Amino acid sequence: MEITEVNIYPFDTSGTGGRVRAVADIVIDEVLLIKGIKIVENKHGGLFIVFPQKKTSTGNIVDIVQPLTKELNDKIRRAVIDKYKEIFKIE
């Protein structure tokens, strides 16, 4: 599987105390679109991603999209974070 497109949309919530910095959409193999991947900054300034989630009728939060292998998860994380850093010129 190849990530053929990554789009980053600034969504900085730091002004309200949040840690979301952007939202990303990715295309895999030019046939699958995943929308709404959040780029979040941790307390130490590092970045990680959160896959799309929804709240159930019981109030639990569940993932809508979930990579089934560590390799795919890492590939998506690297592609999204690298594109974010490229756009915002972060080392």
Short mmCIF file of the C-alpha atoms (twelve columns), coordinates in Angstrom:
data_MODEL
# 
_entry.id   MODEL 
# 
loop_
_atom_site.group_PDB 
_atom_site.id 
_atom_site.type_symbol 
_atom_site.label_atom_id 
_atom_site.label_alt_id 
_atom_site.label_comp_id 
_atom_site.label_asym_id 
_atom_site.label_seq_id 
_atom_site.Cartn_x 
_atom_site.Cartn_y 
_atom_site.Cartn_z 
_atom_site.pdbx_PDB_model_num 
ATOM 1  C CA . MET A 1  0.000   0.000  0.000  1 
ATOM 2  C CA . GLU A 2  1.225   3.426  -0.932 1 
ATOM 3  C CA . ILE A 3  0.038   6.767  0.333  1 
ATOM 4  C CA . THR A 4  -0.473  8.647  -2.918 1 
ATOM 5  C CA . GLU A 5  -1.728  11.970 -1.559 1 
ATOM 6  C CA . VAL A 6  -1.631  13.887 1.721  1 
ATOM 7  C CA . ASN A 7  -3.578  17.124 2.253  1 
ATOM 8  C CA . ILE A 8  -3.087  19.190 5.409  1 
ATOM 9  C CA . TYR A 9  -5.624  21.711 6.682  1 
ATOM 10 C CA . PRO A 10 -4.529  24.069 9.490  1 
ATOM 11 C CA . PHE A 11 -6.837  23.724 12.482 1 
ATOM 12 C CA . ASP A 12 -4.859  25.196 15.355 1 
ATOM 13 C CA . THR A 13 -6.779  25.017 18.633 1 
ATOM 14 C CA . SER A 14 -3.938  26.296 20.834 1 
ATOM 15 C CA . GLY A 15 -5.735  29.622 21.319 1 
ATOM 16 C CA . THR A 16 -8.482  27.799 23.216 1 
ATOM 17 C CA . GLY A 17 -6.152  25.491 25.123 1 
ATOM 18 C CA . GLY A 18 -6.388  22.606 22.664 1 
ATOM 19 C CA . ARG A 19 -3.529  20.670 21.152 1 
ATOM 20 C CA . VAL A 20 -4.860  19.935 17.642 1 
ATOM 21 C CA . ARG A 21 -2.636  21.678 15.098 1 
ATOM 22 C CA . ALA A 22 -4.133  20.490 11.809 1 
ATOM 23 C CA . VAL A 23 -6.387  17.946 10.141 1 
ATOM 24 C CA . ALA A 24 -5.194  15.712 7.316  1 
ATOM 25 C CA . ASP A 25 -6.817  13.733 4.543  1 
ATOM 26 C CA . ILE A 26 -4.872  10.949 2.838  1 
ATOM 27 C CA . VAL A 27 -5.374  8.857  -0.280 1 
ATOM 28 C CA . ILE A 28 -4.095  5.275  -0.341 1 
ATOM 29 C CA . ASP A 29 -3.255  3.656  -3.691 1 
ATOM 30 C CA . GLU A 30 -5.332  6.331  -5.432 1 
ATOM 31 C CA . VAL A 31 -8.495  4.412  -4.476 1 
ATOM 32 C CA . LEU A 32 -9.176  4.990  -0.764 1 
ATOM 33 C CA . LEU A 33 -9.692  8.382  0.908  1 
ATOM 34 C CA . ILE A 34 -9.382  8.742  4.679  1 
ATOM 35 C CA . LYS A 35 -10.581 12.120 5.961  1 
ATOM 36 C CA . GLY A 36 -10.210 13.750 9.347  1 
ATOM 37 C CA . ILE A 37 -6.870  12.523 10.712 1 
ATOM 38 C CA . LYS A 38 -5.941  14.954 13.500 1 
ATOM 39 C CA . ILE A 39 -2.374  16.135 14.028 1 
ATOM 40 C CA . VAL A 40 -1.915  16.720 17.743 1 
ATOM 41 C CA . GLU A 41 0.999   18.239 19.652 1 
ATOM 42 C CA . ASN A 42 1.935   16.542 22.923 1 
ATOM 43 C CA . LYS A 43 3.043   18.379 26.064 1 
ATOM 44 C CA . HIS A 44 6.706   18.147 25.007 1 
ATOM 45 C CA . GLY A 45 6.168   19.603 21.521 1 
ATOM 46 C CA . GLY A 46 6.163   16.266 19.683 1 
ATOM 47 C CA . LEU A 47 3.520   15.455 17.093 1 
ATOM 48 C CA . PHE A 48 1.263   12.426 16.773 1 
ATOM 49 C CA . ILE A 49 -1.859  11.558 14.810 1 
ATOM 50 C CA . VAL A 50 -5.345  10.516 15.866 1 
ATOM 51 C CA . PHE A 51 -7.477  8.590  13.396 1 
ATOM 52 C CA . PRO A 52 -11.130 9.589  12.870 1 
ATOM 53 C CA . GLN A 53 -13.382 8.736  15.793 1 
ATOM 54 C CA . LYS A 54 -17.057 8.979  16.710 1 
ATOM 55 C CA . LYS A 55 -19.040 8.983  19.909 1 
ATOM 56 C CA . THR A 56 -21.469 6.095  20.375 1 
ATOM 57 C CA . SER A 57 -24.945 6.417  21.828 1 
ATOM 58 C CA . THR A 58 -23.511 5.248  25.177 1 
ATOM 59 C CA . GLY A 59 -20.907 8.031  25.152 1 
ATOM 60 C CA . ASN A 60 -17.906 5.855  24.331 1 
ATOM 61 C CA . ILE A 61 -15.461 7.049  21.684 1 
ATOM 62 C CA . VAL A 62 -14.535 4.495  19.032 1 
ATOM 63 C CA . ASP A 63 -12.171 4.605  16.075 1 
ATOM 64 C CA . ILE A 64 -13.809 4.728  12.656 1 
ATOM 65 C CA . VAL A 65 -10.552 3.920  10.846 1 
ATOM 66 C CA . GLN A 66 -7.892  1.715  12.355 1 
ATOM 67 C CA . PRO A 67 -4.740  0.364  10.653 1 
ATOM 68 C CA . LEU A 68 -4.432  -3.337 11.375 1 
ATOM 69 C CA . THR A 69 -0.637  -3.481 11.198 1 
ATOM 70 C CA . LYS A 70 2.055   -1.456 12.917 1 
ATOM 71 C CA . GLU A 71 3.764   -1.000 9.550  1 
ATOM 72 C CA . LEU A 72 0.738   0.673  7.969  1 
ATOM 73 C CA . ASN A 73 0.160   2.812  11.049 1 
ATOM 74 C CA . ASP A 74 3.800   3.963  10.971 1 
ATOM 75 C CA . LYS A 75 3.663   4.649  7.213  1 
ATOM 76 C CA . ILE A 76 0.567   6.815  7.584  1 
ATOM 77 C CA . ARG A 77 1.977   8.623  10.628 1 
ATOM 78 C CA . ARG A 78 5.263   9.369  8.850  1 
ATOM 79 C CA . ALA A 79 3.531   10.621 5.690  1 
ATOM 80 C CA . VAL A 80 1.156   12.924 7.578  1 
ATOM 81 C CA . ILE A 81 3.710   14.323 10.042 1 
ATOM 82 C CA . ASP A 82 6.365   14.788 7.327  1 
ATOM 83 C CA . LYS A 83 3.913   16.694 5.112  1 
ATOM 84 C CA . TYR A 84 2.837   18.851 8.071  1 
ATOM 85 C CA . LYS A 85 6.473   19.674 8.883  1 
ATOM 86 C CA . GLU A 86 7.200   20.424 5.219  1 
ATOM 87 C CA . ILE A 87 4.275   22.838 4.921  1 
ATOM 88 C CA . PHE A 88 4.971   24.655 8.191  1 
ATOM 89 C CA . LYS A 89 8.768   24.475 7.866  1 
ATOM 90 C CA . ILE A 90 9.287   22.582 11.138 1 
ATOM 91 C CA . GLU A 91 12.515  20.667 11.725 1 
# 
